[in-house]
């Protein structure tokens, strides 16, 4: 009601008995925009039809009970329809939330450019995020009262069928829908799945059954309520039968085989379960490398053990670790690709018999964060005169491999000559390396793991990796706190070892002429205050949270004619089909002050880009370390960053502008292997915007102590300082009896 675009609010109520009707009538006397139009209806679709028929405005939207319009959303939608008279409907991004738990999750929105086909697999429009012209309602007709839950999905499909080129999109949060157990959608998940499946068959000729499959997963995870008198198999048999006329024979057979297995399939699952393969250590490592093989992974309950068995068959011929596991061979002697006597690890002398030095193990050539970890570790060891070699572990995430600075130091083979192994890999990559190479590269070595991680607890599924470590070197006190309980449980030494962040290739101080030259090189405004944020779409966008950076910038500087500020977004281009990429492209079209650099810059060019800006902004939900922030501080930039994660170790002093946050649960499947028990930060966008305005008000002036601060930061992150810390700890281990 606070949004001035509201001309009238028509409430359709089927007879609430909790005092709502009396409250509405009282409000309507104070504000004549409020009208109660229905006390009796046959369902939500009928209620909407009654309200729409009485609407007097030219634009219509609707909110279900408990849903919300974000401030400013109606102003944006009204302006968009006014600027595009050919559009009949406009929608934007949505968000699901639960105030009780702090849960937030972006709605899986599909942009209009995908057309009708983009809506084939699920409803790609968050219902409260929509506003349409009254004329479209006249042309499409009323909502389908034969549908109890999916009438909105049907309406959007009708709109895309009739007017595929007259539907617009706003790259803004336009609607918020509340999640709780008593909502209609939550209580009727089975009916939603059946009606959605039938609609897909109506509009596309057939349905894949994916919605019914997802309903089964929701039942399994407890996100949907199982009827009191039904087992899981019985309920799935019921909904599959209700939707059978909409399913192709292949889809129905797949669903029944998956969720309603015959007796022989159940017997095979029982036989696979009796093998207890998940208790074999090598299999637990396999499950870390391939999380879909975990028994608790989202999957039909009819066959998790058979799925694990198939995974062992698939990876066994190529995995030395599986082939070397005697217990696995005893329980499953038919392991494909293994000999009757699986190869045994050769004996090795103690690690102390090897020469003092480090075997660095990681992604030596890949241009992304963990690849930079091993390159910085190499610089630190070299600065401290610690002998080392490099064992390259290829990554398969599509990242560039053009940093060849360690090429001359590569050791041939997975087992290095020195006493110490330093693992600079993510835990999943560490598990993959073990699977491929077996135990030999770690035997006869003192193995130190420097794993990154970004949530408030260590995933329980990763615990088996601790058996392959003699010591842990977390890069921040944040990761240290996360690892400490398991390190203590396994009696593993743990020492916080911040990483080197070397920017010697770039001048810390650059002249005003150099700044102008660099800005001209990157096609950036020469005299504006520049805020910059850099992230990789190969990382998890929900954690990096670039949306919040743009929101904060536009909140701080709402006047798009204000040319004294600009926001630079540096990314590596993802797949064109990426929703986040499409959202970013659409948002850029709205604001010419947001400059996009979507290319793979060399390290020196990237640091030069930072150096010619005034402030680095990171409204991350968590960081294990925060390398880009450390680089920006050494370059003398102001740093606006969420006051959460590993960056809190060093985002201090005159250049740091910490952003307050609140703790929220991580949405399921948003950041595997984290689950809803894991939490991270939701930064305060208004506070970040305030810091942006403060920095812009300085008009490019530098604090008097910037030079002193950058010297301190540079010393803290220098390869020499970090390398000496490495050396002291390695020598202490070396001297142990």
Secondary structure as the mmCIF struct_conf table of DSSP 4:
data_model
#
loop_
_struct_conf.conf_type_id
_struct_conf.id
_struct_conf.beg_label_comp_id
_struct_conf.beg_label_asym_id
_struct_conf.beg_label_seq_id
_struct_conf.end_label_comp_id
_struct_conf.end_label_asym_id
_struct_conf.end_label_seq_id
BEND BEND1 UNK A 3 UNK A 3
TURN_TY1_P TURN_TY1_P1 UNK A 4 UNK A 5
STRN STRN1 UNK A 9 UNK A 12
BEND BEND2 UNK A 14 UNK A 14
BEND BEND3 UNK A 18 UNK A 19
HELX_RH_AL_P HELX_RH_AL_P1 UNK A 20 UNK A 30
TURN_TY1_P TURN_TY1_P2 UNK A 32 UNK A 33
STRN STRN2 UNK A 34 UNK A 38
BEND BEND4 UNK A 39 UNK A 39
BEND BEND5 UNK A 42 UNK A 43
HELX_RH_AL_P HELX_RH_AL_P2 UNK A 44 UNK A 54
BEND BEND6 UNK A 57 UNK A 58
STRN STRN3 UNK A 59 UNK A 60
TURN_TY1_P TURN_TY1_P3 UNK A 65 UNK A 66
STRN STRN4 UNK A 68 UNK A 68
HELX_LH_PP_P HELX_LH_PP_P1 UNK A 69 UNK A 70
TURN_TY1_P TURN_TY1_P4 UNK A 71 UNK A 72
HELX_RH_AL_P HELX_RH_AL_P3 UNK A 73 UNK A 83
TURN_TY1_P TURN_TY1_P5 UNK A 85 UNK A 86
BEND BEND7 UNK A 88 UNK A 88
STRN STRN5 UNK A 89 UNK A 98
TURN_TY1_P TURN_TY1_P6 UNK A 99 UNK A 102
STRN STRN6 UNK A 103 UNK A 106
HELX_RH_3T_P HELX_RH_3T_P1 UNK A 112 UNK A 114
TURN_TY1_P TURN_TY1_P7 UNK A 115 UNK A 115
HELX_RH_3T_P HELX_RH_3T_P2 UNK A 116 UNK A 119
BEND BEND8 UNK A 120 UNK A 122
BEND BEND9 UNK A 125 UNK A 125
HELX_RH_3T_P HELX_RH_3T_P3 UNK A 127 UNK A 129
STRN STRN7 UNK A 130 UNK A 133
HELX_RH_AL_P HELX_RH_AL_P4 UNK A 134 UNK A 140
BEND BEND10 UNK A 142 UNK A 142
TURN_TY1_P TURN_TY1_P8 UNK A 145 UNK A 146
BEND BEND11 UNK A 148 UNK A 149
HELX_RH_AL_P HELX_RH_AL_P5 UNK A 151 UNK A 162
TURN_TY1_P TURN_TY1_P9 UNK A 164 UNK A 165
BEND BEND12 UNK A 166 UNK A 166
STRN STRN8 UNK A 167 UNK A 178
TURN_TY1_P TURN_TY1_P10 UNK A 181 UNK A 182
BEND BEND13 UNK A 183 UNK A 183
HELX_RH_AL_P HELX_RH_AL_P6 UNK A 184 UNK A 187
TURN_TY1_P TURN_TY1_P11 UNK A 188 UNK A 188
HELX_RH_AL_P HELX_RH_AL_P7 UNK A 189 UNK A 204
BEND BEND14 UNK A 205 UNK A 205
STRN STRN9 UNK A 207 UNK A 207
BEND BEND15 UNK A 209 UNK A 209
HELX_RH_AL_P HELX_RH_AL_P8 UNK A 210 UNK A 221
TURN_TY1_P TURN_TY1_P12 UNK A 222 UNK A 222
BEND BEND16 UNK A 223 UNK A 224
HELX_LH_PP_P HELX_LH_PP_P2 UNK A 225 UNK A 227
TURN_TY1_P TURN_TY1_P13 UNK A 228 UNK A 229
HELX_RH_AL_P HELX_RH_AL_P9 UNK A 232 UNK A 242
TURN_TY1_P TURN_TY1_P14 UNK A 243 UNK A 243
HELX_RH_3T_P HELX_RH_3T_P4 UNK A 244 UNK A 246
STRN STRN10 UNK A 247 UNK A 247
HELX_RH_AL_P HELX_RH_AL_P10 UNK A 249 UNK A 259
BEND BEND17 UNK A 260 UNK A 260
HELX_RH_AL_P HELX_RH_AL_P11 UNK A 263 UNK A 274
TURN_TY1_P TURN_TY1_P15 UNK A 275 UNK A 275
HELX_RH_3T_P HELX_RH_3T_P5 UNK A 277 UNK A 279
BEND BEND18 UNK A 280 UNK A 280
HELX_RH_AL_P HELX_RH_AL_P12 UNK A 281 UNK A 289
BEND BEND19 UNK A 290 UNK A 290
HELX_RH_3T_P HELX_RH_3T_P6 UNK A 291 UNK A 293
BEND BEND20 UNK A 294 UNK A 294
TURN_TY1_P TURN_TY1_P16 UNK A 295 UNK A 296
BEND BEND21 UNK A 297 UNK A 299
TURN_TY1_P TURN_TY1_P17 UNK A 301 UNK A 302
HELX_RH_AL_P HELX_RH_AL_P13 UNK A 304 UNK A 316
TURN_TY1_P TURN_TY1_P18 UNK A 317 UNK A 318
HELX_RH_AL_P HELX_RH_AL_P14 UNK A 320 UNK A 323
TURN_TY1_P TURN_TY1_P19 UNK A 324 UNK A 324
HELX_RH_AL_P HELX_RH_AL_P15 UNK A 326 UNK A 331
TURN_TY1_P TURN_TY1_P20 UNK A 333 UNK A 334
TURN_TY1_P TURN_TY1_P21 UNK A 336 UNK A 337
BEND BEND22 UNK A 340 UNK A 341
HELX_LH_PP_P HELX_LH_PP_P3 UNK A 342 UNK A 347
HELX_RH_3T_P HELX_RH_3T_P7 UNK A 351 UNK A 353
BEND BEND23 UNK A 354 UNK A 354
STRN STRN11 UNK A 355 UNK A 362
BEND BEND24 UNK A 364 UNK A 365
BEND BEND25 UNK A 368 UNK A 368
HELX_RH_AL_P HELX_RH_AL_P16 UNK A 369 UNK A 383
TURN_TY1_P TURN_TY1_P22 UNK A 384 UNK A 385
STRN STRN12 UNK A 388 UNK A 392
BEND BEND26 UNK A 397 UNK A 397
TURN_TY1_P TURN_TY1_P23 UNK A 405 UNK A 406
HELX_RH_3T_P HELX_RH_3T_P8 UNK A 407 UNK A 409
STRN STRN13 UNK A 410 UNK A 410
HELX_LH_PP_P HELX_LH_PP_P4 UNK A 411 UNK A 411
BEND BEND27 UNK A 412 UNK A 415
BEND BEND28 UNK A 417 UNK A 417
STRN STRN14 UNK A 418 UNK A 424
BEND BEND29 UNK A 425 UNK A 425
HELX_RH_AL_P HELX_RH_AL_P17 UNK A 427 UNK A 437
BEND BEND30 UNK A 439 UNK A 439
TURN_TY1_P TURN_TY1_P24 UNK A 440 UNK A 444
BEND BEND31 UNK A 445 UNK A 445
STRN STRN15 UNK A 446 UNK A 449
BEND BEND32 UNK A 455 UNK A 457
HELX_RH_3T_P HELX_RH_3T_P9 UNK A 460 UNK A 468
BEND BEND33 UNK A 470 UNK A 470
STRN STRN16 UNK A 471 UNK A 472
BEND BEND34 UNK A 475 UNK A 476
HELX_RH_AL_P HELX_RH_AL_P18 UNK A 477 UNK A 489
TURN_TY1_P TURN_TY1_P25 UNK A 490 UNK A 491
STRN STRN17 UNK A 493 UNK A 494
HELX_LH_PP_P HELX_LH_PP_P5 UNK A 498 UNK A 500
TURN_TY1_P TURN_TY1_P26 UNK A 504 UNK A 505
BEND BEND35 UNK A 506 UNK A 506
BEND BEND36 UNK A 508 UNK A 509
HELX_RH_AL_P HELX_RH_AL_P19 UNK A 512 UNK A 521
TURN_TY1_P TURN_TY1_P27 UNK A 522 UNK A 523
BEND BEND37 UNK A 526 UNK A 528
STRN STRN18 UNK A 529 UNK A 534
TURN_TY1_P TURN_TY1_P28 UNK A 537 UNK A 538
BEND BEND38 UNK A 539 UNK A 539
HELX_RH_AL_P HELX_RH_AL_P20 UNK A 541 UNK A 544
HELX_RH_AL_P HELX_RH_AL_P21 UNK A 546 UNK A 556
TURN_TY1_P TURN_TY1_P29 UNK A 560 UNK A 561
TURN_TY1_P TURN_TY1_P30 UNK A 563 UNK A 564
STRN STRN19 UNK A 565 UNK A 571
TURN_TY1_P TURN_TY1_P31 UNK A 576 UNK A 577
HELX_RH_AL_P HELX_RH_AL_P22 UNK A 579 UNK A 590
TURN_TY1_P TURN_TY1_P32 UNK A 592 UNK A 593
STRN STRN20 UNK A 594 UNK A 598
BEND BEND39 UNK A 599 UNK A 599
HELX_RH_AL_P HELX_RH_AL_P23 UNK A 603 UNK A 611
TURN_TY1_P TURN_TY1_P33 UNK A 612 UNK A 612
BEND BEND40 UNK A 613 UNK A 614
STRN STRN21 UNK A 615 UNK A 618
BEND BEND41 UNK A 621 UNK A 621
BEND BEND42 UNK A 624 UNK A 625
HELX_RH_AL_P HELX_RH_AL_P24 UNK A 627 UNK A 634
TURN_TY1_P TURN_TY1_P34 UNK A 635 UNK A 636
STRN STRN22 UNK A 638 UNK A 642
BEND BEND43 UNK A 643 UNK A 643
BEND BEND44 UNK A 645 UNK A 645
HELX_RH_3T_P HELX_RH_3T_P10 UNK A 646 UNK A 649
TURN_TY1_P TURN_TY1_P35 UNK A 650 UNK A 650
BEND BEND45 UNK A 653 UNK A 653
TURN_TY1_P TURN_TY1_P36 UNK A 654 UNK A 655
STRN STRN23 UNK A 656 UNK A 659
STRN STRN24 UNK A 661 UNK A 665
HELX_LH_PP_P HELX_LH_PP_P6 UNK A 666 UNK A 667
TURN_TY1_P TURN_TY1_P37 UNK A 668 UNK A 670
BEND BEND46 UNK A 671 UNK A 671
TURN_TY1_P TURN_TY1_P38 UNK A 672 UNK A 673
TURN_TY1_P TURN_TY1_P39 UNK A 676 UNK A 677
STRN STRN25 UNK A 679 UNK A 683
HELX_RH_AL_P HELX_RH_AL_P25 UNK A 685 UNK A 697
TURN_TY1_P TURN_TY1_P40 UNK A 698 UNK A 700
HELX_LH_PP_P HELX_LH_PP_P7 UNK A 701 UNK A 703
TURN_TY1_P TURN_TY1_P41 UNK A 704 UNK A 705
HELX_RH_AL_P HELX_RH_AL_P26 UNK A 706 UNK A 717
HELX_RH_AL_P HELX_RH_AL_P27 UNK A 719 UNK A 734
TURN_TY1_P TURN_TY1_P42 UNK A 735 UNK A 735
#
